[in-house]
Amino acid sequence: MSQVWNFSAGPAALPRPVLERAQRELLDWESSGASVMEQSHRGKRFIAMAERVEADLRSLLAIPDDYAVLFLQGGATQHFAQIPMNLAGEGGCADYVVNGHWGAKAASEAAPYVRVNVAASSQSDHYLRLPPRSTWTLDPNAAYVHYTPNETIHGVEYHDVPDVGNAPLVADMSSSILSGPLDVSRFGLIYAGAQKNIGPSGLVLMIIRRDLLQRASRPMAKIFRYAEHAAADSMLNTPNTWGWYLAGLTFQWLKDLGGLAAMGERNRIKAERLYAAIDGSGGFYRNPVDVAARSRMNVPFTLHDSTLDTDFLRESEAAGLLALKGHKALGGMRASLYNAVPLEAVDALIGFMRDFAARHG
Ligand SMILES: *Cc1c(COP(=O)(O)O)cnc(C)c1O
């Protein structure tokens, strides 16, 4: 098979060494005679693995002891609803910063459980820029402040963690977690669907300050209560064992590569190169996002003549550059440059884009 590079927005590329190791271990995991998917999560082997995975994540992110790490299910979307159930009391309110598609969805899914105060929105700017922290109108009674550090569809990213005072800051990091160093202590709760930067879909990683686990006061089933998941070491019911295992392989891969500082530097270079190629294309390609708000992970771009889109997609796929079609809300193209996408892939994409522009310019 010739070399292909996968720029999918999600489920996204996994690191090649992770997939190769999973393949080697598939039929006989840790000399147990069976795959990791076919064993009890209550068994010694799985529990030891789960402890290792958490320890590796804790060391990667330097997670303080007063934070619990949970391995959950339901996708990020389920937690749009579950977070207000757990962090706000009945009749409470919460601040939402709406800086793209996912932030808007988080706010609307929260609405049945909490009074949503839209503290800032860039919808009228078509989400092409970010509402600066100085413009957020926070409610002093808010149970928490929710925002989306990286908006996967619109390709906008906050490069600094906003200061929101005493309210716990809640971040949907589905498309940016582990993409660089992070000061966990600035957050009350971080959550991420795994399928962008961690592993397969069906797993949700959550890092939650332990005092917030006690907040869930409304009646709800145990399965919705984060405190119950924490008390049961994320094994309240059968977890996504395969996703947990693959996440562990990804964490080890990140550690082997030098951790999040090294990964952050790699991601910075990848994004810089692609934006430079777009900006330097003499208008053939265009990224409409405010330069200061550009995402390192998701790079949407358009061709100067959209009738060339079909040719671009067909030819790029034939050249081994997969999944460049933009989200239907925006059209055009999108290249997602998650951790598992190496610099070589970005260089191959840039080479193709130059060649395509030369032939069609
Ligand atoms: C992909 C994505 C989601 C949706 O995740 P699901 O796991 O499909 O629910 C939510 N938020 C962001 C920022 C995303 O990138």
The ligand as a MOL file (V3000), in Angstrom:
LIG
                    3D

  0  0  0     0  0            999 V3000
M  V30 BEGIN CTAB
M  V30 COUNTS 15 15 0 0 0
M  V30 BEGIN ATOM
M  V30 1 C -16.2950 16.3010 17.7890 0
M  V30 2 C -16.6490 17.2870 18.8280 0
M  V30 3 C -17.7710 17.1210 19.6590 0
M  V30 4 C -18.7690 15.9760 19.4870 0
M  V30 5 O -18.2760 14.8370 20.0340 0
M  V30 6 P -19.1880 13.4950 20.1520 0
M  V30 7 O -18.2110 12.5890 20.8190 0
M  V30 8 O -19.5420 13.1000 18.7620 0
M  V30 9 O -20.3700 13.8050 20.9560 0
M  V30 10 C -17.9890 18.0500 20.6540 0
M  V30 11 N -17.1740 19.1010 20.8240 0
M  V30 12 C -16.0960 19.3100 20.0310 0
M  V30 13 C -15.2160 20.4920 20.2690 0
M  V30 14 C -15.8010 18.4040 19.0160 0
M  V30 15 O -14.7290 18.5890 18.2400 0
M  V30 END ATOM
M  V30 BEGIN BOND
M  V30 1 1 1 2
M  V30 2 1 2 3
M  V30 3 2 2 14
M  V30 4 1 3 4
M  V30 5 2 3 10
M  V30 6 1 4 5
M  V30 7 1 5 6
M  V30 8 2 6 7
M  V30 9 1 6 8
M  V30 10 1 6 9
M  V30 11 1 10 11
M  V30 12 2 11 12
M  V30 13 1 12 13
M  V30 14 1 12 14
M  V30 15 1 14 15
M  V30 END BOND
M  V30 END CTAB
M  END
